[in-house]
Amino acid sequence: MATTYLTKTFSSGGNQRIWTLSFWVKLPRGTKDDRYIISYAASSGSNPRGSMEFRSNANGNTFRVGFNPTGSSWTNCDVDNRLFRDHGAWYHVVVAVDTTQATASNRVKIYINGEQETVSTQPSQNFDTGFNHTHQTSYGRYENSDSSYFEGILSHIHFIDGTQYAASDFGSTDSTTGEWEIKTSPSVTYGSNGYFILKDGNSVTDQSGNSNNFAVGGGTLTNTEDCPSNNFATMNPLLPSAKAVVDHANGMSNGNTYNGDQSPNNWQSIAATMAATSGKFYWEFKIENVWGSTSNTTHRHGIANYDTQLNNNLSSAGDVAWTDDTYAIGWQNSSGIRYNNSVTSGYGTYVANDILMFAMDLDNLKLYVGKNGTWENSGDPTSGSSGTGAYTIPTAGFWCPYSETKYGSDKVSWNIGNGAFRSTAISSEGTNASGHGKFEYNVPANYTALCTKGLNE
């Protein structure tokens, strides 16, 4: 969402003691700041007010539901016996409230991926939460004059006015994999102020039948192919090599698909959340800015070896770039493809605003690179074992998309199938026979996006 948020102010309040909120979320990078999913207040600091947030922690994030209906004090219902630090997965969160319950533990129930969690504090019986009031409700930032924006992805937001539902009403466990799966059309009664937004896309039109539509209060609400039923690779802030990229205040944003800034100014690397050992995959990177002269060798993009990178901490200033060893194969913006401290010519250069194309054929151990719709070195990703114009991947293993940049002004955004570069949708969608992901240019035949459905083909 970056600086995007949604708002609605209801003309009349609903049930403030009994309600349920269900949503799916993919968390942004790092642990630097609190990340607010939803807040409500007439204005900043006014009452009643409250929020739901993933709170910063040195080792990850905890989850908090906070109520302040009168301004006297906060009642914070925390899930603090577990950490939320998987930035490559979707979490399903259900907050189910019924403060009329005599048993305290039944008043606020919080479920994560179908499991009921321990809640630190419970409100008193018949407590008015202040939630479901006539004050403005905001998704994606804190209160209505604050700048604490949520930078991850939200999907399938259900609010139920007047009923406390369980997580099993919105999801179920797959009998084969044991994974928690979404129910895209749950059978629930929404109540007067209930709504269902962000269903299978970026629509703020209420799908519950109540016409409780939201509005985009600011920013750009971008449709993403990444969703609870098909998880797409993004860039992974948890890798040791990514530390300096994500530690800066603006290091990662837009659901971990953009590096806004980095510090210190030395080679810093980041790779994707998914890797493969076989199959054929396609993705795109956009060079948003290059430090100094456009000919400077400050960008390298390509593929990284997951087996190696997980065992090598390349996170401090002055570290040797991955492509100077055997960790990655990188197309450098002024010289060619670099690997193990050598450069292979025959591949062109690129500058700011170019869109780079990558086709990774792990069945034949070939990597093809291109830009702006044309493959470099007369490459043909459909050439199979002959590898026309390809760079030969030297060893089998788990390989994934990766990027290296050197200076704080070097910026890149990644489209591994989401259909956008940051919050800007692709301008002219290319063909894609696999049906997984959306890209600016044509996906080569028999290639697919690096996503859960693509990996299972």
N, C-alpha and C positions, 0 to 999 in steps of 0.2 A: 504493500500500500504506500510506502514512503510517506509523502506529505498529503496523502489522500484520506479523507474521512467522510463518513455518512452521518446524516442527522435527520431527526424527526421530533416534532413536539406534538404530543397528543392533546386534543381539545378537552378531554376529561380523563381523570385517573382511573386505573383499574385496580385489581386486587393487589395490595402491597404486602400481603401476608402469604399468599399462595401463588406460586408461579414457577415456570421452568424455562431455562435458557439452554439450548443445545447449539454447539458450533464446532466446526473443524478448523484447525489452525496449523500452519507450517511456520515455525519460529524463525525470526531473523537471526543475524549473526551475533555471536559473542555475548558477554555478560556486563556490558558497560553501563546500561541504563535500564530502568523499569520500562516495560512494554505494555501499554494499556490496550486491552481489547475493546472495552466498552466503559463509558462513564455517563453519568447523568447529573445535571445541575442546571439551574436557570442561568447562572453566570458563574465565573470562576470564584470558588470559595463560598457559594451560596448554598442554602439548605432547603429541602433535603438534597443530599448528594451521595455519590458512591461510585465504585468502579470495580472492574475485574482486570487483573494484571498479572503478567509474569514478572516477578521481581528479581532484580539483579542480585547475584550471589557469586562469590569468588570461584565456586566450583560448578556453577550452572545457574538455573533459574528455579524459583519456587512459585507457587500459584496462590494468589490472594483474591478473595471476594470481600470488599469493604463496604460497610453501610454507615452513613452518618445522617439519619433522618431529621435530627433537631439541632445539630451543631454542638451538642453537649459533649459528645465523645464518639469515637469510631468503634464499631464492632467489626473486628477483622477475623474472618473465617479463612484460615490458612491451611493449605496443603504443604507442609514443610518437612514431611518425613521422606520425601523423594525429590529428585532434581529433574528438571526438564532441559536437557542439553543435546538432544538429537535434532540437528538443524536440517536433516535430510529426510525426515519422516513427517507424516501428518498425525496430529493428535486429535482425538475426539474428546471434547469437554462437555459435560452436562452438569449444570448447577440447578438442583431441584429443591425448592423452598416451600415449606409449610410450617410457619411458626405457631400455628394453632395446636400442633402436636404436643401431647403431654410429655412424651419421652424426648429429652433434649437432643439426643443423637439423630432423631428423625427430622429435625427442623431444617437443617441445611445439609443436603447430601450432595457431594461432589464426586462425579465419576470421571475417570480418565481411561479412555479406550475400554469401556465396559466394566472396569473395576471400581468399586466404591472405595474412596480414599478416607483416611482419618482426617477429620477437621479439627483444628486446634481449639477453636472457641465456638460455642453455640449461642445464638441470641436467646433472650428470655421468651417465655411463652407469650403469644399474641403480639410479638414485636412487629411494628410497622417498619419495613425495610427502607421505605422511601423510593424503592425501585417501582416502576410502573406508575409514576407520578406524571403530572402535566409538565414537568420540567423537561428541557431538551435532552434527548438521548443521542449519544454520539458513539459511533464505532470508528476506531482507528486513531483516537487521540484522547487526552485527559481533559475533561470538562470542556467548556465551549470558548475558552480564550487562551488555552494553553498550547504549547508547541511540542508536547511529548507524543510524537506520532508513532504508530505501530508500523514496522517496516517489513513484516512478514506477509503471509497470505491467509485470507479468511474465506470460508466456503460453507454453504448450507447452514445459514443461521435461522434457527427456529425459536420464537418466543411464544410461550403459552401462558395466557392470562387465566388464573383460577384453578389450575390443576398441577399437582406435583407428579411428574412422570419419571420413570426410571430410564437408564441408559439403553436398556433393551428395547425401548420403544423407538429408538433412533438408529440402532445398529445391532449387529449379531456376529457371532463367532463362526468363521468358516470351518466346516467340519473336517476339511482336508488339511488346511495349513495352520489352523488354530489362530489365525489373525482376525482382528476386529475389523468388520466391514461396515460400510455405510448402508443405511436404508434411504434411498433417494426420495421416496414418497411415503413417509411414515403415516400410520393411521392414528392421528391425534386430533383432539378438539382444541382449537386455538383460543377460544374466548374472545371477548370484545376487542381487546387491545393486542391480540396475538398477531403474529406475522411470520412470513417465511421469505427471506431474501437471499440473494447470491446463490440461487439454485442453478447448477450447471452453467455458470458464467458470471457476468458482472451486472446482472439485472437487479436494480433496486426496487422493481415492481413486486409488490406483495403477492406471493403465490398461494396464500392461505385461503383466499376468497374474501378477505376482510377489506381489501383495498387500503391497507395501512402502508402505503408506499413511502420509502425513504427518498432522500435527495442527496446528491453529492455536494457536500459543503465546501470542499476545496480539493485541489489536486486533480488527478486524472484516474478514474477507476478503470483499470486495465483488465480485460478478459485474459485469463491464462489457461492453457491446456493442463497445467499442473493441477490435479484435483485429488480428492480422497480415493477415487476409484481408479486412478492412473497416476502414480507418483513419478514425477520427472526428476532427473538429475539436476541439481544446482551446484554452485561452488561450495566447497566444504570448509567452513571456518574452524573445524575441530582438528584438522591436520597440523602436526607440529610446524610444518613449513609455512602455515598460514598465519602464524601468531602476529607478526608485525603488520600484516595487512588488516587484520580485524581489530587490533588493539587501539587504533586511532579512532577518534570520535565519529568520523565519517567513513570508516573503513569499508563496510559492506552494507548494502541496502537493497531495496526492491526484491525482497525475498531471496537474498544472496545471489543476485544476478548482475550486480554492478559494484565495482570498487570506486567509491567516491573519493578516497584520499588514502594515503599511507605515509607512515613515518617509522623509522628514519629513511633517508634517501639512499637505499641500497637495493640490490636485487632481492625481490620478494616474490614468492611463488604460492600458487593456490591451485588445487585440483578439484575435480567433481566428487559428488557424493556417491556415484555409482561407477562401477567398472565391469568389464566383461573379458572373457577369455576366448570367446568365439562369437561369430555373427558379424553383421555389417551395420555401421552406425554413422549418422550424419548430424552435424551441428554447425552453428555459425557464431562468430564473434564480431563485434563492431568496435573498431578503434575510434574512441571518442576524442582522445587528445594524446599528442606525443610531446614530450618535453623538448623544448628548444627547437632546433632544426628538425624538419621531418625526416632527415636522413640519419638521425642519431639511432644507434643500435640499442634502444631502450625497451624494446618489446620482443618477446618470444612467445609463441603460442603453438600448441600442438597436442601431444599426448604424453601422459606420465605413467610410469610403471608403479602400480599401487603396492605391489609386494615390496619394492625398494623404498618408496617414499615413506611408508608407515614406520620404517625402522631408521629413518634418518631425520634428525632435527635440524632443518636448515632455516632457523627462525631468527637468528641474531644478525645484527648489522655486519656487513662485510662477508657474509657467507658466499661460497662459490655457487654460481647459478647451476640449476639442475642440469642444464644441457652441456655443462662442462664435464659432467660425469655421466653415469649410465642411468640416471633417474628419469630422464625425459628426452623427447625428441621435439625440438622447437623450431618453428619457422621464424627467423629473425627479420625485422622490418627493413634491413638494408643489405643482407648478404646471402641468404638462402636458408637451408635447413641445417640446424646445428645439433650435433650429438657427440658426446664423449670427446669434447674439446676439438672437434673438427667440423668443417662446414662443407656441405654439398651444394654446388652451384646448379644452375639450371632452373631455379625457382625465383620468381620475380620479387619485387619489393612492394611495400604497402605504406600508406600514410594515413593521417587522421581522416575519419569519416568513411574509410573503406570497410566493407563487410567481408570478412574472411570466411571461407567455406572449408570444412574438413570432412573427409570421408574415410572412415577407419574400417578396413577389411581385415578382421582378425582370423578369418578362415584361410586367407592367403598371406597374412602378415604384410599388408601393404597400407601405406598412408598417403592419401591424395590431399593436396592443398590448392585452394583457389581463392579468387576474390571477385566480387561484384559480378558474379554469374559466369566466370570463365575459369577453367582449371589450368593451373600453372604447369609448365613443362610438358604441354600437350597431353595432360593426364586424362585417363579414361577409367573412372572407378568401376566400370562394368567389365573390365578386361580380365578379371579373374587372376589366375596364377601367372599370367604374363606380366601383369603389373605395369601397363603402359603409363609412363610418366610418374610412377609412384616412387616414394621413398620406402625402402624395405625395412620393416620393423625387425630389429636384430634378434629378438628372442620372444618366445611365447610367454604368456603370463596375463595378469590382470592389467589392462590398459584403460585409460579414461581421459577425457578432456582436461587440459591444464593451461595456465597462463603464468607468465613471468613479466613483471614490469620493474623499472628501476627507480623512478622518481615520483614524488608526490603528485606532480601534474600529469603523469601518465595514467590514462583512464581507459577502461574497457568495459563493455557490457556483453553479456553472454545470452544467446538464445539457443538453448539445448532442446528446444521444442515448444517453449511457452508461447511463441507467436508474437513476441515483443522484445524490443531493446529498451530496458528500463520500463517506463510507462508509455512508450511510443510503440504502437502496434506496427507490425511489418506493413510496408506500403503496397506490395503486390505479391500475394501469396503464390508460391511456386507449387508445382505438382508434387504429390506425395502418395504413392500407391499404397503404402503401409497403413495410411489413415491415422498414424500416431504423430502428433506434433504439427506445428505450423511454422514454415520457414519462408524467408524472403525469396530464395531461389529454389529451383527444381531439385528434389531429392533423387539421387541416382536410383535406378531400378534395383530392387532387392535390398535397399538400405532402409533403415528405420530410425526412429528417435531412441535415445538412451533413456528409457522409462521402464516401469515395471511390465507393462504390456509388451513393449518392444523386446525386453530381455526374455520374455516367455514365448516368443514366436518360434 
